[in-house]
Amino acid sequence: MRMRLGVVLLVPSPLRREVDAFRRSLGDGTFGRVPAHVTLVPPVNVNQADLGDALRVLREAAAATRPFSVHLGPPTSFLPANPVLYLPLVGEGRGAVFALRERVFRPPLARALTWPFVPHVTLADEADPERVRAGQVALCDYGAEAYFERLHLLREEPGRVWRPFADAAFSAPAVVGRGSLPLEVSVTSALDPEARAFSDAEWDRHWASEGLGGDPERPNLAVTARREGRIIATAEGWARAGAAFLDSLIVAEDVRNQGVGTHVLAAYEAAALERGCPRLAADVWAGSRAEAFYRHRGWVEEGRRPAWWGERERVLLRRDR
């Protein structure tokens, strides 16, 4: 099996929100499907068997890099060859981008190129050429500083949607216990696929040894809603031993207030009941729209969790069917 991957520098927040606002107003055809980024390796097909090598390339390239800043702008375009408006990377940090690109452009992530490498952040792709020209004039004085401290691997999902798949920080991994049993420790935003596979397998062994037959909190119940082939909502949680916990329910922003969430929640509740779990539970931020959503659909408060993290309490909700 093959997967389609790309290596990028994701534009950090809060600058990402500003760039996305430009993308939306300029009619960027990739907005909502592709996060704001600097491409280092354009889409490349990688065999599943080579994924470990791809992750190693990512880690090694990041380990040899240190965080850096680079200036973005003012915008220019690839016209007339390509109707794309973009923010070029200029200044001292540009050299770091080229060096990083050389480190990561290795098999299985290397590929033949159609265009020479020009580091940039796209503002409008798949856009009308006249809109590209107008955007270049309107934003002729724009510029911003971007600070990059992490490298990301993206994977293409159905609907040409690209999501972060793995990441690696710009720092050498910590090595502890030097000597006969050295241990390399790295911190990432989420477990990469290899680490996830290890974690799942080891937790399965652990819970089996405890006589539980599986992690009692690992998701085993999911609901997906599609419209014309596009995923517009998901819900995920677990159902065991008479109780079901709803860990997450999310609806695409552009189809909210259309009853989609209600249908997905109802499907989740029905599926839990079919699995012999008449008691449902969830916890959400106090005072959030999620709390109002559940309460309006018959869920009641069971307790509160102090604000140990974030700025608000968590409300524990339940519903008995």
C-alpha positions in Angstrom: 0.0 0.0 0.0 1.2 3.5 -0.8 0.5 6.8 0.9 0.9 10.3 -0.4 3.1 12.4 1.9 4.7 15.9 1.9 7.2 17.6 4.2 6.5 21.1 5.3 7.1 23.9 7.7 3.7 24.8 9.1 3.1 28.5 9.5 2.9 29.0 13.3 0.1 30.7 15.2 -0.9 33.5 15.5 0.6 34.3 12.1 -1.3 31.3 10.6 -4.7 33.0 11.3 -3.6 36.1 9.5 -2.4 34.2 6.5 -5.6 32.1 6.4 -7.6 35.3 6.5 -5.7 36.4 3.3 -6.2 33.0 1.7 -10.0 33.1 2.4 -10.4 36.6 1.0 -8.3 35.8 -2.1 -10.3 32.7 -3.0 -7.5 30.2 -2.4 -8.8 26.9 -3.8 -6.8 24.9 -1.2 -8.0 26.8 1.8 -9.7 24.4 4.3 -7.9 21.4 2.7 -4.2 22.4 3.1 -2.8 24.2 6.2 -0.7 27.3 5.6 2.9 26.1 5.1 6.2 26.2 3.3 6.7 23.1 1.1 10.1 21.3 1.5 9.1 18.1 -0.3 6.0 18.3 -2.6 3.6 15.3 -2.6 5.4 12.0 -3.0 4.1 8.5 -3.0 5.7 6.3 -0.3 5.2 2.6 0.2 3.9 1.6 3.6 6.9 -0.6 4.1 9.2 2.5 3.7 7.3 4.6 6.2 9.9 3.9 8.9 12.7 5.2 6.6 10.6 8.3 5.9 10.2 9.0 9.6 13.9 8.5 10.2 14.7 11.1 7.5 12.3 13.5 9.2 13.9 13.0 12.6 17.5 13.2 11.4 16.8 16.4 9.3 15.1 18.1 12.3 17.9 17.0 14.7 20.5 18.8 12.6 18.5 22.0 12.5 17.9 24.7 15.1 14.9 27.0 15.3 15.1 30.0 13.0 13.2 33.1 11.9 12.6 34.2 8.3 10.8 37.2 6.8 7.7 36.6 4.6 6.7 39.0 1.9 5.9 41.2 0.2 3.7 38.9 -2.0 4.5 38.1 -5.6 3.2 35.5 -8.1 4.3 32.8 -10.5 2.4 34.4 -13.3 2.3 33.9 -16.3 3.5 30.3 -15.8 1.3 29.6 -12.8 -1.6 31.7 -11.3 -0.3 31.5 -7.7 0.1 34.4 -5.3 2.6 33.7 -2.5 4.7 35.2 0.2 8.4 34.6 -0.6 10.9 33.7 2.2 13.6 36.4 2.3 16.4 37.5 4.6 18.9 35.6 6.8 16.6 32.7 7.6 16.2 31.7 4.0 19.5 29.9 4.0 18.3 27.7 6.9 15.3 26.7 4.8 17.5 25.6 1.9 19.8 23.7 4.2 16.8 21.9 5.8 15.4 21.1 2.5 18.6 19.4 1.4 18.6 17.3 4.6 15.0 16.1 4.1 15.1 15.6 0.4 16.3 12.0 0.6 14.7 8.6 -0.3 12.0 7.7 0.3 11.0 11.3 0.4 12.9 12.5 -2.6 11.2 12.8 -6.0 11.5 14.3 -9.4 10.6 18.0 -9.6 8.7 19.9 -12.2 9.7 23.4 -10.9 12.8 24.7 -9.2 12.6 25.0 -5.4 11.3 28.4 -4.4 10.5 28.6 -0.6 7.2 30.4 -0.1 3.8 30.4 1.7 0.9 30.2 -0.8 -1.8 32.9 -0.4 -3.9 31.9 -3.5 -3.7 28.8 -5.6 -6.3 27.6 -8.1 -7.4 31.2 -8.3 -8.3 33.5 -11.1 -5.2 35.3 -12.6 -6.9 38.7 -12.3 -7.6 38.1 -8.6 -3.9 37.1 -8.1 -2.8 40.4 -9.7 -5.3 42.4 -7.6 -4.1 40.6 -4.4 -0.5 41.4 -5.2 -1.3 45.1 -5.5 -3.5 45.2 -2.4 -0.9 43.5 -0.2 2.2 45.1 -1.8 3.3 46.5 1.6 2.7 43.3 3.6 5.5 41.5 5.5 5.8 39.3 8.6 8.3 37.4 10.6 7.8 33.7 11.0 9.6 31.6 13.7 10.0 27.9 12.8 10.9 25.3 15.5 9.4 22.1 14.1 9.2 20.0 10.9 6.0 18.3 9.8 5.1 15.4 7.6 1.6 15.7 6.0 -0.5 12.9 4.6 -3.2 13.3 1.9 -6.6 12.0 3.0 -9.8 11.6 1.0 -11.1 14.8 -0.6 -7.5 16.0 -1.2 -7.3 17.1 2.4 -3.8 17.2 3.9 -3.3 16.7 7.6 -0.2 16.5 9.9 1.0 12.9 10.2 4.2 13.2 12.2 6.5 16.0 13.5 10.0 16.5 14.8 11.4 19.4 16.8 14.5 21.4 15.7 16.8 20.1 18.3 19.1 17.1 18.9 17.2 14.4 20.8 18.1 14.1 24.5 20.2 11.1 25.2 20.1 9.7 28.8 21.8 6.8 30.4 24.9 7.1 28.2 27.0 4.0 28.3 25.9 0.5 27.6 22.2 1.4 27.5 21.8 4.8 26.0 18.2 6.1 25.6 17.2 8.7 23.0 14.2 10.8 24.1 12.3 13.1 21.8 9.1 15.2 22.3 6.5 15.6 19.6 3.0 17.0 19.2 1.7 13.4 18.8 3.0 9.9 18.5 4.2 9.1 15.0 2.7 6.0 13.3 5.6 3.7 14.5 5.3 5.0 18.0 1.5 4.6 17.9 1.8 1.0 16.7 4.2 0.2 19.6 2.0 1.9 22.1 -1.1 0.1 21.0 0.6 -3.3 21.0 2.2 -2.8 24.4 -1.1 -1.5 26.0 -2.9 -4.6 24.6 -0.3 -6.8 26.3 -0.6 -4.9 29.5 -4.4 -5.0 29.8 -4.4 -8.6 28.8 -2.0 -9.3 31.7 -4.4 -7.5 34.0 -7.2 -9.7 32.8 -9.2 -6.9 31.2 -8.8 -7.9 27.6 -8.1 -4.4 26.4 -7.6 -0.8 27.3 -10.9 0.3 28.9 -10.5 3.8 27.6 -9.3 3.1 24.0 -11.9 4.2 21.4 -13.9 1.4 20.1 -17.0 3.2 18.9 -17.0 5.8 16.1 -19.6 7.5 14.0 -18.8 9.3 10.7 -21.2 11.5 8.7 -20.7 12.2 5.0 -22.5 14.4 2.6 -21.9 13.7 -1.1 -18.8 11.8 -0.2 -17.3 14.4 2.0 -16.8 13.8 5.7 -18.6 16.6 7.6 -18.8 15.2 11.2 -17.3 12.5 13.4 -17.9 11.2 17.0 -15.6 8.8 18.8 -15.4 7.2 22.2 -15.6 3.8 24.0 -18.4 1.5 25.1 -17.7 -1.2 27.6 -19.3 -2.8 30.7 -22.6 -1.0 30.5 -21.2 2.5 30.0 -20.2 4.6 27.0 -18.0 7.6 27.1 -18.2 10.1 24.2 -14.6 11.5 23.9 -15.2 13.8 20.9 -17.9 15.1 18.5 -17.0 17.6 15.8 -18.9 19.0 12.9 -17.4 20.9 9.9 -17.7 24.6 10.5 -19.5 25.3 7.3 -22.4 22.9 8.0 -23.0 23.7 11.7 -26.6 24.6 12.8 -28.0 22.2 10.2 -28.8 19.4 12.7 -25.8 17.3 11.7 -24.5 17.1 15.3 -27.9 16.0 16.6 -28.0 13.1 14.1 -24.4 12.1 14.8 -25.1 12.2 18.6 -28.3 10.2 18.2 -26.4 7.5 16.1 -23.7 7.3 18.8 -26.3 6.9 21.6 -28.1 4.2 19.6 -24.9 2.3 18.8 -23.9 2.4 22.5 -27.3 1.1 23.5 -27.0 -1.8 21.0 -23.7 -2.7 22.7 -25.4 -3.0 26.0 -24.3 0.5 27.3 -27.4 2.4 28.4 -25.3 4.9 30.4 -23.5 7.6 28.4 -21.0 10.1 29.7 -18.9 13.0 28.4 -17.0 16.0 29.8 -16.8 19.4 28.2 -15.6 23.0 29.0 -18.0 24.7 31.4 -20.0 27.4 29.6 -19.0 26.2 26.1 -21.3 25.6 23.1 -20.7 21.9 23.6 -22.2 22.0 27.1 -25.3 23.8 25.7 -25.5 21.3 22.9 -25.6 18.3 25.1 -27.9 19.8 27.8 -30.4 20.7 25.0 -30.4 17.1 24.0 -31.2 15.6 27.4 -27.8 15.3 29.0 -27.5 16.3 32.6 -24.7 17.5 34.9 -23.1 14.8 37.1 -20.2 16.8 38.5 -17.4 19.3 37.8 -13.7 19.0 37.4 -11.6 21.9 38.8 -9.8 24.2 36.4 -6.5 22.4 36.7 -5.6 23.3 33.1 -6.9 25.9 30.8 -9.1 28.7 32.1 -12.4 26.9 32.8 -13.8 24.0 34.7 -14.8 20.8 32.9 -18.5 19.7 33.3 -19.1 16.0 33.6 -22.4 15.2 31.7 -24.4 12.0 31.5 -27.4 10.5 29.9 -29.2 7.3 30.8 -31.1 5.6 28.0 
